[in-house]
Amino acid sequence: MAGGNIMFYLFDDFFINLCIIITLTVIYIPLRTKLKIDTLSNWKQGFIDGAVSGLSGVLLIVFSIKVAENALIDLRFIPIMLLILFTGLFPAVIAGIVIIIGRFMISGMTTLSATTICLVILLIIGFQLIHKLYQPNKATYSKALIMILYSNLIFFCIMMFYLNDYLQLLRFVPVYCIVSIICGLIAVAFSKHLDRTAMLLSKYEEEASKDFLTGLQNMRAFETTWNQFINKSITENEKLTLLTLDIDYFKQINDTYGHPVGNQILTEFSNILLKNIRSFDTAFRNGGDEFSIILPDCSLENALEVAKRIQKEVEAHPFQISKKKNICVTVSIGVANYPDTCTNHHQIIQSADEALYKAKQSGKNRVYPSQTSVREEV
């Protein structure tokens, strides 16, 4: 085979390999963000990332380039390299296991399969050492280049074992090195860009769902979260409670002391809410001095205890408006619960609002359940 034909042959097949890597990366990283995989535990994230990358490595094996009777080359080192650079050792090990299993499923127990085991082990160990020793824990192009050159060295050693025609080896090894460097750096560039884009998108979505002053979730987030908890309550037959809260006489506080003081009170009030709810409860600022708290899998009795605790702590808290002066603030709270006070999930919000209205009408600084039959005023 002429040198020019070898060049074209390799570039053509490696281009297919590169397209596979880029396509899977472009699909997976945004999908990973959309499915909120980064909210899972570290080992679950690592397992999913590793399994997906391992499958991409198997796909690259399917599209391997045959350079001799028992010699195949591809870019399967790139998924492992990307995992070491961007996620960690554990997902790289998972990917390696998937690639090894895939190799055995494709070709059975052969010399190529045994070589794949050695290749994967050497790649993972070498990449991890490079990642830790050179510019530790940074995903840089220079580090990626060193990893690619390391993988080329391993490839060269393996090809020397399989090829007796060293002239042929010298013809396509330089081509492989050039193409693997180009493809590897392009894959790193795409991954860095998509990772940064996904992080920015996640940040913007988080900012869009949060109240800028208090850091609580906002009304937009409430609608989405509320529907999720309703569905969960229905499918899992769980209790669901909603607290609606309103700071008493807040308009007078604003008019008397000014909006900066009002904002400070809103912030301190929000901190009290967060301190008195469970980690899986969610507090929202609906607007102005109106707040709400979703308590999933919470009975009316427990919800009333939470509401009373918040009410008493707010009443006892010294809200400082200047270096020499504190003021007292109180809160009225309406409580609605499915199924204790509402027989329908879609009645909960209205029932909680009505209970809040009654709490304020009955003298403020009250906790008021949504049904008069179980009413308990404080």
C-alpha positions as CSV (number, residue, x, y, z in Angstrom):
1,M,0.0,0.0,0.0
2,A,1.4,3.4,-1.0
3,G,2.3,5.9,1.7
4,G,-0.3,8.4,0.3
5,N,-3.0,5.8,0.4
6,I,-2.1,4.9,4.0
7,M,-2.3,8.5,5.0
8,F,-5.8,8.9,3.4
9,Y,-7.0,5.6,4.8
10,L,-6.0,6.4,8.3
11,F,-7.3,10.0,8.3
12,D,-10.6,8.8,6.8
13,D,-11.2,6.2,9.5
14,F,-9.9,8.3,12.3
15,F,-12.3,11.1,11.3
16,I,-15.1,8.6,11.8
17,N,-13.7,7.8,15.3
18,L,-13.5,11.5,16.1
19,C,-17.1,12.1,14.9
20,I,-18.2,9.3,17.2
21,I,-16.5,10.9,20.2
22,I,-17.7,14.4,19.6
23,T,-21.3,13.3,18.9
24,L,-21.5,11.3,22.1
25,T,-19.9,14.1,24.1
26,V,-22.3,16.7,22.6
27,I,-25.3,14.5,23.4
28,Y,-24.2,13.3,26.9
29,I,-22.9,16.4,28.7
30,P,-26.1,18.5,28.2
31,L,-28.2,15.4,28.9
32,R,-26.2,14.9,32.1
33,T,-27.1,18.4,33.2
34,K,-30.7,18.1,32.2
35,L,-31.1,14.9,34.2
36,K,-29.3,16.5,37.1
37,I,-26.9,13.6,37.4
38,D,-24.5,15.9,39.3
39,T,-27.0,15.9,42.2
40,L,-26.6,12.2,42.7
41,S,-24.0,10.7,45.1
42,N,-20.4,10.7,43.9
43,W,-20.3,7.0,43.3
44,K,-23.5,7.0,41.3
45,Q,-22.3,9.9,39.2
46,G,-19.0,8.1,38.6
47,F,-20.7,4.9,37.7
48,I,-23.0,6.5,35.1
49,D,-20.2,8.6,33.6
50,G,-17.9,5.6,33.5
51,A,-20.5,3.3,31.9
52,V,-21.4,5.8,29.2
53,S,-17.8,6.5,28.4
54,G,-17.1,2.8,28.4
55,L,-19.9,2.2,25.9
56,S,-18.4,4.9,23.7
57,G,-15.0,3.1,23.9
58,V,-16.7,-0.1,22.9
59,L,-18.3,1.7,19.9
60,L,-14.8,2.9,18.9
61,I,-13.6,-0.7,19.0
62,V,-16.4,-1.6,16.6
63,F,-15.0,1.0,14.2
64,S,-11.4,0.0,14.8
65,I,-9.0,0.4,11.9
66,K,-7.3,-2.8,10.7
67,V,-3.6,-2.2,10.0
68,A,-2.6,-5.9,9.9
69,E,-4.1,-9.4,10.3
70,N,-4.0,-9.2,14.1
71,A,-3.5,-5.5,14.6
72,L,-6.4,-3.0,15.2
73,I,-6.0,0.7,16.1
74,D,-8.6,3.2,17.3
75,L,-9.1,6.1,19.7
76,R,-10.4,4.2,22.7
77,F,-7.9,6.0,24.9
78,I,-9.7,9.3,24.5
79,P,-12.8,8.4,26.7
80,I,-10.6,7.2,29.5
81,M,-8.4,10.3,29.2
82,L,-11.4,12.6,29.3
83,L,-12.7,10.9,32.4
84,I,-9.4,11.2,34.2
85,L,-9.2,14.9,33.3
86,F,-12.7,15.9,34.1
87,T,-14.3,13.5,36.5
88,G,-11.9,11.2,38.3
89,L,-10.3,7.8,38.7
90,F,-13.4,5.8,39.7
91,P,-15.4,6.5,36.5
92,A,-12.3,5.8,34.4
93,V,-12.0,2.3,36.1
94,I,-15.7,1.7,35.3
95,A,-15.1,2.7,31.7
96,G,-12.1,0.4,31.5
97,I,-14.1,-2.5,32.8
98,V,-16.9,-1.8,30.2
99,I,-14.3,-1.6,27.4
100,I,-12.7,-4.9,28.4
101,I,-16.1,-6.6,28.6
102,G,-17.0,-5.1,25.2
103,R,-13.8,-6.4,23.7
104,F,-14.4,-9.9,24.9
105,M,-18.0,-9.8,23.7
106,I,-16.9,-8.7,20.2
107,S,-14.0,-11.0,19.6
108,G,-14.1,-13.6,22.4
109,M,-11.0,-14.9,24.2
110,T,-8.3,-13.9,21.8
111,T,-4.8,-12.3,22.0
112,L,-6.5,-9.0,21.1
113,S,-8.8,-9.3,24.1
114,A,-5.9,-10.0,26.4
115,T,-4.0,-7.0,24.9
116,T,-7.0,-4.8,25.6
117,I,-6.8,-5.7,29.3
118,C,-3.1,-4.7,29.5
119,L,-3.8,-1.6,27.4
120,V,-6.6,-0.4,29.6
121,I,-4.7,-1.0,32.8
122,L,-1.6,0.8,31.6
123,L,-3.7,3.8,30.3
124,I,-5.6,4.2,33.6
125,I,-2.5,4.0,35.7
126,G,-0.4,6.3,33.4
127,F,-3.1,8.9,32.9
128,Q,-3.8,9.0,36.7
129,L,-0.1,9.5,37.5
130,I,0.2,12.2,34.9
131,H,-3.0,13.9,36.2
132,K,-1.7,13.9,39.8
133,L,2.0,14.7,39.2
134,Y,1.8,17.3,36.4
135,Q,-0.3,20.4,37.1
136,P,-2.3,18.4,39.7
137,N,-6.1,18.1,39.1
138,K,-6.2,20.7,36.3
139,A,-7.6,19.8,32.8
140,T,-5.0,21.6,30.6
141,Y,-4.1,21.0,27.0
142,S,-0.4,20.5,27.9
143,K,-1.5,17.7,30.3
144,A,-3.7,16.2,27.6
145,L,-0.8,16.3,25.2
146,I,1.4,14.4,27.6
147,M,-1.3,11.8,28.1
148,I,-1.8,11.4,24.3
149,L,2.0,10.9,23.8
150,Y,2.0,8.4,26.6
151,S,-0.8,6.4,24.9
152,N,1.1,6.6,21.6
153,L,4.1,5.1,23.4
154,I,2.0,2.2,24.6
155,F,0.5,1.8,21.1
156,F,3.9,1.7,19.5
157,C,5.1,-1.0,21.9
158,I,2.0,-3.1,21.2
159,M,2.3,-2.6,17.4
160,M,5.9,-3.8,17.6
161,F,4.7,-7.0,19.2
162,Y,2.0,-7.6,16.5
163,L,3.8,-6.4,13.4
164,N,6.9,-8.0,11.9
165,D,7.1,-5.5,9.1
166,Y,8.9,-2.6,10.8
167,L,8.9,-0.6,7.6
168,Q,5.1,-0.7,7.6
169,L,5.2,0.3,11.3
170,L,7.3,3.3,10.6
171,R,5.0,4.4,7.8
172,F,1.8,4.6,9.8
173,V,3.0,5.2,13.4
174,P,3.8,8.9,12.6
175,V,0.4,9.3,11.0
176,Y,-1.3,7.7,14.0
177,C,0.6,10.0,16.4
178,I,-0.4,13.1,14.4
179,V,-4.0,12.1,14.1
180,S,-4.3,11.0,17.7
181,I,-2.9,14.3,19.0
182,I,-5.3,16.3,16.8
183,C,-8.3,14.2,17.7
184,G,-7.4,14.0,21.4
185,L,-6.9,17.8,21.7
186,I,-10.2,18.5,19.8
187,A,-12.0,16.1,22.1
188,V,-10.6,17.9,25.1
189,A,-11.5,21.3,23.7
190,F,-15.1,20.1,23.0
191,S,-15.4,18.7,26.5
192,K,-14.1,21.8,28.1
193,H,-16.4,24.0,26.1
194,L,-19.5,21.8,26.7
195,D,-18.6,21.4,30.4
196,R,-18.3,25.2,30.8
197,T,-21.6,25.7,28.9
198,A,-23.4,23.2,31.0
199,M,-22.1,24.8,34.2
200,L,-23.2,28.3,33.1
201,L,-26.6,26.9,32.1
202,S,-27.0,25.2,35.5
203,K,-25.9,28.5,37.2
204,Y,-28.4,30.6,35.2
205,E,-31.2,28.1,35.9
206,E,-30.4,28.2,39.6
207,E,-30.3,32.0,39.7
208,A,-33.6,32.1,37.8
209,S,-35.2,30.0,40.5
210,K,-33.8,31.8,43.5
211,D,-34.8,35.0,45.3
212,F,-31.9,37.4,44.9
213,L,-32.4,38.9,48.4
214,T,-32.9,35.9,50.7
215,G,-31.4,33.1,48.7
216,L,-34.7,31.1,49.1
217,Q,-36.4,29.5,46.1
218,N,-38.8,32.0,44.3
219,M,-42.3,31.7,43.1
220,R,-41.3,30.3,39.7
221,A,-39.5,27.5,41.5
222,F,-42.4,27.0,43.8
223,E,-44.7,26.0,40.9
224,T,-42.3,23.5,39.5
225,T,-41.4,22.0,42.9
226,W,-45.0,21.9,44.1
227,N,-46.1,19.9,41.1
228,Q,-43.3,17.5,41.7
229,F,-44.2,16.9,45.3
230,I,-47.9,16.5,44.4
231,N,-47.0,13.8,41.9
232,K,-44.7,12.1,44.5
233,S,-47.5,12.3,47.1
234,I,-50.0,10.7,44.7
235,T,-47.7,7.9,43.4
236,E,-46.2,7.0,46.8
237,N,-49.4,7.8,48.9
238,E,-47.5,10.2,51.1
239,K,-48.8,13.0,53.3
240,L,-48.0,16.5,52.0
241,T,-48.1,19.8,54.0
242,L,-47.9,23.4,52.9
243,L,-47.1,26.3,55.3
244,T,-47.9,29.9,54.1
245,L,-46.3,32.6,56.2
246,D,-46.7,36.4,56.3
247,I,-44.6,38.8,58.4
248,D,-47.0,40.9,60.5
249,Y,-47.0,44.6,60.1
250,F,-44.2,44.4,57.6
251,K,-45.5,47.4,55.6
252,Q,-45.4,49.6,58.7
253,I,-41.8,48.4,59.4
254,N,-40.8,49.5,55.9
255,D,-42.6,52.8,56.1
256,T,-41.1,53.5,59.6
257,Y,-37.5,52.3,59.2
258,G,-37.0,52.2,55.4
259,H,-36.5,49.5,52.9
260,P,-32.9,48.6,53.8
261,V,-34.1,47.6,57.3
262,G,-37.0,45.7,55.7
263,N,-34.6,43.8,53.5
264,Q,-32.4,42.9,56.5
265,I,-35.5,41.6,58.3
266,L,-36.5,39.5,55.3
267,T,-33.0,38.0,55.2
268,E,-32.9,37.2,58.9
269,F,-36.4,35.8,58.7
270,S,-35.4,33.5,55.9
271,N,-32.5,32.2,57.9
272,I,-34.8,31.3,60.7
273,L,-37.0,29.4,58.3
274,L,-34.1,27.4,57.0
275,K,-32.8,26.7,60.5
276,N,-36.2,25.1,61.5
277,I,-37.0,22.8,58.6
278,R,-35.6,19.5,57.5
279,S,-32.9,19.2,54.8
280,F,-35.5,17.9,52.2
281,D,-38.1,20.6,53.0
282,T,-38.1,23.6,50.8
283,A,-38.7,27.3,51.7
284,F,-39.8,29.9,49.2
285,R,-40.2,33.6,49.1
286,N,-43.4,34.2,47.1
287,G,-42.9,37.9,47.0
288,G,-42.8,40.9,49.4
289,D,-43.2,39.5,53.0
290,E,-45.0,36.3,51.9
291,F,-43.3,33.0,52.2
292,S,-44.2,29.3,51.9
293,I,-42.7,26.0,53.0
294,I,-43.3,22.6,51.5
295,L,-43.1,19.7,54.0
296,P,-43.2,16.4,52.1
297,D,-44.2,13.3,54.0
298,C,-45.2,15.3,57.0
299,S,-48.3,14.9,59.1
300,L,-50.5,17.8,60.3
301,E,-49.3,17.3,63.9
302,N,-45.6,17.5,62.9
303,A,-46.3,20.4,60.6
304,L,-48.0,22.3,63.4
305,E,-44.9,21.7,65.6
306,V,-42.7,23.1,62.9
307,A,-44.9,26.1,62.4
308,K,-45.1,26.9,66.1
309,R,-41.4,26.6,66.5
310,I,-40.9,29.1,63.7
311,Q,-43.5,31.4,65.1
312,K,-41.9,31.4,68.6
313,E,-38.4,31.8,67.3
314,V,-39.3,34.7,65.1
315,E,-41.1,36.3,68.1
316,A,-38.1,35.8,70.3
317,H,-35.5,36.9,67.7
318,P,-34.0,40.4,68.2
319,F,-34.1,42.0,64.8
320,Q,-31.4,44.6,64.9
321,I,-32.2,47.8,62.9
322,S,-29.3,49.9,64.2
323,K,-26.4,49.5,66.6
324,K,-28.5,50.6,69.6
325,K,-32.0,49.4,68.6
326,N,-33.8,46.1,68.1
327,I,-37.4,45.5,67.1
328,C,-39.7,42.6,67.6
329,V,-41.3,40.9,64.6
330,T,-44.1,38.3,64.5
331,V,-45.4,36.0,61.9
332,S,-48.8,34.5,61.0
333,I,-48.8,31.0,59.5
334,G,-51.5,29.0,57.7
335,V,-51.2,25.2,57.6
336,A,-52.8,22.8,55.1
337,N,-52.2,19.1,54.9
338,Y,-53.2,16.2,52.7
339,P,-55.1,14.2,53.7
340,D,-55.7,15.5,57.2
341,T,-57.2,18.9,56.3
342,C,-57.7,18.5,52.5
343,T,-59.1,15.6,50.6
344,N,-57.7,16.8,47.3
345,H,-54.1,17.8,46.5
346,H,-55.3,20.7,44.5
347,Q,-57.1,22.2,47.5
348,I,-53.9,22.5,49.6
349,I,-52.7,25.9,48.3
350,Q,-56.1,27.6,48.6
351,S,-56.7,26.0,52.0
352,A,-53.3,27.2,53.3
353,D,-54.0,30.7,52.1
354,E,-57.4,30.7,53.7
355,A,-55.8,29.5,57.0
356,L,-53.3,32.3,56.8
357,Y,-56.0,34.9,56.3
358,K,-57.8,33.6,59.3
359,A,-54.6,33.7,61.4
360,K,-54.2,37.3,60.5
361,Q,-57.8,38.2,61.1
362,S,-57.8,36.5,64.5
363,G,-55.0,38.8,65.8
364,K,-51.9,37.9,64.0
365,N,-48.9,36.0,65.5
366,R,-50.9,32.8,65.0
367,V,-50.5,29.3,63.6
368,Y,-53.8,28.3,62.0
369,P,-54.7,24.9,60.4
370,S,-57.0,25.0,57.4
371,Q,-59.9,23.1,59.0
372,T,-61.8,24.6,62.0
373,S,-62.5,21.1,63.3
374,V,-58.8,20.6,64.0
375,R,-58.0,24.3,64.6
376,E,-55.3,25.1,67.1
377,E,-54.5,28.7,67.6
378,V,-51.3,29.9,69.3
